[in-house]
């Protein structure tokens, strides 16, 4: 990891975007490369 800390709310927001179909997991990962491992 690159040492960044993300808030719980930020992570929940990303998960909700995937769950609701607003964004696909790959899209979230491309936009947030630092969260690639955390998304799965």
C-alpha positions in Angstrom: 0.0 0.0 0.0 1.0 3.6 -0.4 0.4 4.7 3.1 -2.9 6.5 2.5 -5.7 6.2 5.0 -9.2 6.4 3.8 -12.2 7.0 6.0 -14.8 4.3 6.7 -17.4 6.5 5.0 -15.3 6.8 1.8 -14.9 3.1 1.6 -18.7 2.5 2.2 -19.4 5.1 -0.5 -17.3 3.1 -3.0 -19.0 -0.2 -2.1 -22.4 1.3 -2.5 -21.5 2.6 -6.0 -20.6 -1.0 -6.9 -23.7 -2.6 -5.2 -26.2 -0.2 -6.8 -24.6 -0.7 -10.3 -23.6 3.0 -10.5 -20.1 1.8 -11.2 -18.5 -1.5 -12.0 -15.7 -2.8 -9.7 -13.1 -2.4 -12.5 -14.1 1.3 -13.0 -13.7 2.0 -9.3 -10.3 0.4 -9.4 -9.2 2.4 -12.4 -10.4 5.6 -10.7 -8.9 4.8 -7.4 -5.8 2.8 -8.1 -4.7 3.1 -4.5 -7.7 1.0 -3.5 -7.2 -1.8 -5.9 -6.6 -4.4 -3.3 -9.2 -3.1 -0.8 -12.0 -3.3 -3.4 -11.9 -7.1 -3.3 
